[in-house]
């Protein structure tokens, strides 16, 4: 057997084992994490002849007679909705109990979202079969409005990596249902950009790590952590943000502020750029994390830094994102 083939098989086996180890450690971590007063539950709907699953967190204050905001969080490639609970350290659940909103953690088909990066030549099922994930999220929003009485004017989407890129796609194609998005470690797909034409302005807060080893800050091709497979092409951070600044008719000159260095030991610094005076009360904000990797600021360091880079501890992405979301409605 050629060495290259052995090497590829080893990488695949290593990746599989690594994912299983992470899941075991995640279970241990969550078992020792204090439970909140709200309610965790699994749910499922059928869309496009496929059973689609998700986790729902309802706060202790939830009463169906009172419409609440909805925060949809999208996992990265090779993960699922449950992994977002882990990555965020249950941060959105805690905020939901504090401020009164519902959190939704959907599952992609076979751990991936069809975010618009690739065509039928892709290896993952979501892209290869052109899974209708936009339709699924749209149907899920309708389901939450009907069964949980969520406020249709206050629906928000965030996510990391594949989930962040999917957030951009949803803003392009479901702007009539989504008030704001907050992608972390993701840019607009190169193939999606020419056909991204939202019917309404959408507020955007992006968090991008300057030293992200997977999704290039300057744009280009995305590569897998282990196999180094080509996972499609994305725009740069500046191009992605510039698109929404122009679409939302914001001031072209941002307010720039350096965030306090809350953890001098984490090796990161954060710059905030805020574009104001946008159409219909929208905003566009970019947090650039110098020294950060393919990580969720304030979240779990889910793989060693030599693989994914450092996690910023100067900001808490959960707090930053929710503070942004709650300022906006359709």
C-alpha positions as CSV (number, residue, x, y, z in Angstrom):
1,X,0.0,0.0,0.0
2,X,1.5,3.4,-0.9
3,X,2.7,5.6,1.9
4,X,0.3,8.4,0.9
5,X,-2.7,6.0,1.2
6,X,-1.5,4.8,4.6
7,X,-1.1,8.4,5.7
8,X,-4.6,9.4,4.6
9,X,-6.1,6.4,6.3
10,X,-4.2,7.2,9.5
11,X,-5.4,10.8,9.4
12,X,-9.0,9.6,8.9
13,X,-8.7,7.1,11.8
14,X,-7.0,9.8,14.0
15,X,-9.8,12.2,13.3
16,X,-12.5,9.7,14.2
17,X,-10.8,8.7,17.4
18,X,-10.2,12.4,18.3
19,X,-13.9,13.2,17.8
20,X,-14.9,10.3,20.0
21,X,-12.5,11.4,22.7
22,X,-13.8,14.9,22.6
23,X,-17.4,13.7,22.9
24,X,-16.5,11.6,26.0
25,X,-14.7,14.6,27.6
26,X,-17.6,16.8,26.6
27,X,-20.0,14.5,28.4
28,X,-17.8,14.6,31.5
29,X,-17.5,18.4,31.3
30,X,-21.3,18.9,31.0
31,X,-22.1,16.5,33.8
32,X,-20.1,18.7,36.2
33,X,-21.5,21.9,34.8
34,X,-24.1,23.4,37.1
35,X,-27.7,23.0,35.7
36,X,-29.8,26.1,35.1
37,X,-33.4,26.6,36.1
38,X,-34.7,26.3,32.5
39,X,-35.6,23.2,30.5
40,X,-33.5,21.3,28.0
41,X,-35.3,19.1,25.5
42,X,-34.9,17.4,22.2
43,X,-37.1,18.1,19.2
44,X,-37.6,17.0,15.6
45,X,-39.5,18.1,12.5
46,X,-39.7,16.6,9.0
47,X,-38.5,18.8,6.2
48,X,-37.9,17.8,2.6
49,X,-38.6,14.2,3.6
50,X,-35.8,14.2,6.2
51,X,-36.1,14.0,9.9
52,X,-34.4,17.1,11.3
53,X,-33.4,17.3,15.0
54,X,-32.5,20.0,17.4
55,X,-32.1,20.9,21.1
56,X,-34.2,23.6,22.7
57,X,-33.5,25.5,25.9
58,X,-36.4,27.4,27.4
59,X,-35.7,29.7,30.4
60,X,-37.4,29.3,33.8
61,X,-39.4,32.4,33.1
62,X,-41.0,30.9,29.9
63,X,-44.7,31.2,29.5
64,X,-46.2,30.5,26.2
65,X,-48.5,33.5,26.5
66,X,-45.5,35.8,26.4
67,X,-43.6,36.0,23.1
68,X,-39.8,35.7,23.6
69,X,-36.8,36.2,21.3
70,X,-35.2,33.2,19.7
71,X,-31.4,32.7,19.3
72,X,-30.4,30.0,16.8
73,X,-26.9,28.7,17.3
74,X,-25.2,26.7,14.5
75,X,-22.4,24.2,15.0
76,X,-19.3,23.8,12.9
77,X,-18.3,21.1,10.5
78,X,-18.1,17.6,12.1
79,X,-20.1,18.6,15.1
80,X,-23.8,18.9,16.2
81,X,-26.1,21.1,18.1
82,X,-25.2,19.6,21.4
83,X,-21.5,20.5,20.8
84,X,-22.5,24.2,20.7
85,X,-23.8,23.9,24.2
86,X,-20.4,22.6,25.2
87,X,-18.4,25.1,23.1
88,X,-20.2,28.1,24.6
89,X,-20.0,26.6,28.1
90,X,-23.8,26.8,28.3
91,X,-23.4,30.6,28.1
92,X,-26.5,31.3,26.0
93,X,-28.6,29.1,28.4
94,X,-27.4,31.2,31.3
95,X,-28.2,34.4,29.5
96,X,-31.6,33.0,28.5
97,X,-32.4,32.5,32.1
98,X,-31.2,35.9,33.0
99,X,-32.9,37.9,30.2
100,X,-35.7,35.7,28.9
101,X,-35.2,34.2,25.5
102,X,-35.2,30.7,23.9
103,X,-32.1,29.1,22.5
104,X,-32.2,26.6,19.6
105,X,-29.3,24.2,18.8
106,X,-30.1,22.5,15.4
107,X,-28.3,19.5,13.9
108,X,-26.9,19.6,10.4
109,X,-27.2,16.5,8.2
110,X,-24.3,14.2,9.1
111,X,-22.6,17.0,11.0
112,X,-22.5,19.6,8.2
113,X,-24.4,22.5,6.9
114,X,-25.0,23.3,3.2
115,X,-23.6,26.8,3.6
116,X,-23.1,27.6,-0.1
117,X,-19.4,27.1,-0.3
118,X,-19.2,24.0,-2.5
119,X,-21.0,22.2,-5.4
120,X,-21.9,18.6,-6.1
121,X,-18.2,17.6,-6.1
122,X,-18.1,18.1,-2.3
123,X,-17.5,15.1,-0.1
124,X,-20.0,15.9,2.6
125,X,-23.6,15.0,2.2
126,X,-25.0,18.5,2.9
127,X,-23.3,20.0,-0.1
128,X,-23.2,16.9,-2.3
129,X,-26.9,16.4,-2.1
130,X,-27.7,20.1,-1.9
131,X,-29.6,19.6,1.4
132,X,-32.1,22.3,1.9
133,X,-30.8,23.7,5.1
134,X,-32.1,27.2,4.4
135,X,-35.6,25.7,4.1
136,X,-35.0,23.7,7.3
137,X,-34.1,26.7,9.3
138,X,-37.1,28.6,7.8
139,X,-39.4,25.8,8.7
140,X,-37.9,25.6,12.2
141,X,-38.5,29.3,12.8
142,X,-42.2,28.8,11.7
143,X,-42.4,25.8,14.1
144,X,-41.0,27.9,17.0
145,X,-43.5,30.7,16.3
146,X,-46.4,28.3,16.3
147,X,-45.4,25.9,19.1
148,X,-43.4,28.2,21.4
149,X,-44.9,31.6,20.5
150,X,-41.5,33.2,19.8
151,X,-41.5,36.8,18.7
152,X,-41.1,36.7,14.9
153,X,-39.6,40.2,15.0
154,X,-36.7,39.0,17.2
155,X,-35.1,36.0,15.6
156,X,-31.3,35.8,15.6
157,X,-28.7,33.4,14.2
158,X,-25.1,32.8,15.3
159,X,-22.6,30.0,14.7
160,X,-19.0,29.0,14.4
161,X,-17.1,28.0,11.3
162,X,-19.4,26.0,9.0
163,X,-22.2,27.4,11.2
164,X,-20.9,31.0,10.8
165,X,-20.8,30.7,7.0
166,X,-24.3,29.2,7.2
167,X,-25.4,32.3,9.2
168,X,-24.3,34.5,6.3
169,X,-26.2,32.4,3.9
170,X,-29.4,32.7,6.0
171,X,-29.0,36.4,6.1
172,X,-28.8,36.4,2.3
173,X,-31.8,34.2,1.8
174,X,-34.0,34.6,5.0
175,X,-33.7,38.3,5.7
176,X,-37.5,38.5,6.0
177,X,-37.3,36.3,9.1
178,X,-34.0,37.2,10.7
179,X,-33.2,40.4,12.5
180,X,-29.5,40.0,13.1
181,X,-26.7,37.5,12.7
182,X,-23.4,37.0,14.5
183,X,-20.9,34.7,12.6
184,X,-17.8,33.6,14.5
185,X,-14.8,32.4,12.4
186,X,-16.6,32.5,9.1
187,X,-16.8,34.6,5.9
188,X,-19.2,34.9,3.0
189,X,-18.8,32.0,0.6
190,X,-17.2,33.0,-2.7
191,X,-19.9,31.1,-4.7
192,X,-22.7,32.6,-2.7
193,X,-21.6,36.2,-3.0
194,X,-22.9,36.9,-6.5
195,X,-26.4,35.8,-5.6
196,X,-26.6,37.2,-2.1
197,X,-29.5,39.7,-2.4
198,X,-31.4,40.1,0.9
199,X,-34.9,41.5,0.7
200,X,-34.2,43.6,3.8
201,X,-31.3,45.0,5.8
202,X,-29.9,42.6,8.4
203,X,-27.7,43.7,11.4
204,X,-24.4,41.9,11.4
205,X,-21.8,41.4,14.2
206,X,-18.8,39.3,13.1
207,X,-16.0,37.9,15.3
208,X,-13.0,36.8,13.3
209,X,-9.6,35.6,14.7
210,X,-6.7,37.0,12.8
211,X,-4.6,33.8,13.2
212,X,-7.4,31.4,12.3
213,X,-5.7,28.3,10.7
214,X,-8.8,27.0,9.0
215,X,-10.9,29.9,7.7
216,X,-8.4,32.5,6.3
217,X,-8.9,36.0,7.5
218,X,-7.7,37.3,4.2
219,X,-10.0,35.0,2.2
220,X,-9.2,32.0,0.1
221,X,-9.7,28.3,0.5
222,X,-10.9,26.7,3.7
223,X,-9.0,23.5,4.8
224,X,-9.9,20.7,7.2
225,X,-8.0,20.5,10.6
226,X,-6.7,17.0,10.0
227,X,-7.0,15.9,6.4
228,X,-6.2,19.3,4.9
229,X,-8.9,18.8,2.3
230,X,-10.1,21.7,0.3
231,X,-13.5,22.8,1.8
232,X,-14.3,25.6,-0.6
233,X,-13.5,29.3,-1.0
234,X,-14.6,32.3,1.0
235,X,-14.2,36.1,0.8
236,X,-11.9,37.9,3.1
237,X,-13.2,39.4,6.4
238,X,-13.0,42.9,5.0
239,X,-15.0,41.9,1.9
240,X,-17.6,40.1,4.0
241,X,-18.1,43.1,6.3
242,X,-17.9,45.6,3.4
243,X,-20.8,43.8,1.7
244,X,-23.1,44.4,4.7
245,X,-21.8,47.9,5.3
246,X,-22.8,48.8,1.7
247,X,-26.0,46.9,1.7
248,X,-27.1,48.5,5.0
249,X,-26.0,51.9,3.8
250,X,-23.8,52.5,6.8
251,X,-21.1,55.1,7.3
252,X,-18.0,53.9,5.6
253,X,-15.7,55.1,8.4
254,X,-16.0,52.9,11.5
255,X,-15.6,53.8,15.1
256,X,-12.5,51.9,16.2
257,X,-11.8,50.9,19.8
258,X,-9.4,48.5,21.4
259,X,-11.0,46.3,24.0
260,X,-9.5,46.0,27.5
261,X,-6.8,43.3,27.9
262,X,-8.8,41.4,30.5
263,X,-6.4,38.4,30.3
264,X,-2.8,39.3,29.6
265,X,-1.9,35.6,29.6
266,X,-4.1,34.6,26.7
267,X,-1.9,36.1,24.0
268,X,-4.7,37.9,22.3
269,X,-5.9,41.5,21.8
270,X,-9.3,42.6,20.4
271,X,-10.1,45.5,18.2
272,X,-13.8,46.6,17.7
273,X,-15.0,48.3,14.6
274,X,-18.5,49.7,14.6
275,X,-20.2,51.0,11.4
276,X,-23.1,53.4,12.3
277,X,-25.9,55.4,10.7
278,X,-27.2,52.3,8.9
279,X,-30.5,51.9,7.2
280,X,-33.6,51.0,9.3
281,X,-31.7,51.1,12.6
282,X,-29.3,48.3,11.6
283,X,-25.6,48.0,12.6
284,X,-22.5,46.3,11.3
285,X,-19.8,45.5,13.9
286,X,-16.5,43.6,13.6
287,X,-14.4,42.2,16.4
288,X,-10.9,41.3,15.2
289,X,-9.0,39.0,17.6
290,X,-5.3,39.4,17.1
291,X,-3.6,36.2,18.2
292,X,-6.8,34.1,18.3
293,X,-7.3,30.9,16.4
294,X,-10.3,28.9,15.1
295,X,-12.0,29.4,18.5
296,X,-15.0,30.9,20.3
297,X,-13.9,33.8,22.5
298,X,-14.5,33.0,26.2
299,X,-15.5,29.4,25.1
300,X,-14.0,26.0,25.5
301,X,-10.6,25.3,24.1
302,X,-11.9,22.2,22.3
303,X,-8.7,21.1,20.7
304,X,-5.0,21.9,21.5
305,X,-3.8,25.4,20.5
306,X,-1.2,23.8,18.1
307,X,-4.2,22.5,16.1
308,X,-6.8,25.3,16.2
309,X,-4.9,28.2,17.8
310,X,-5.6,30.2,21.0
311,X,-8.9,31.1,22.6
312,X,-9.4,34.8,23.5
313,X,-10.3,35.5,27.1
314,X,-10.6,39.3,26.8
315,X,-14.2,39.1,25.6
316,X,-17.1,36.6,26.2
317,X,-18.6,36.0,22.7
318,X,-21.9,34.9,24.3
319,X,-22.3,38.2,26.1
320,X,-21.1,40.3,23.2
321,X,-23.5,38.5,20.8
322,X,-26.6,38.7,23.0
323,X,-25.9,42.3,23.8
324,X,-25.9,43.0,20.1
325,X,-28.9,40.9,19.3
326,X,-31.2,42.4,21.9
327,X,-30.7,45.9,20.4
328,X,-32.3,44.8,17.1
329,X,-35.7,43.7,15.8
330,X,-37.3,43.5,12.4
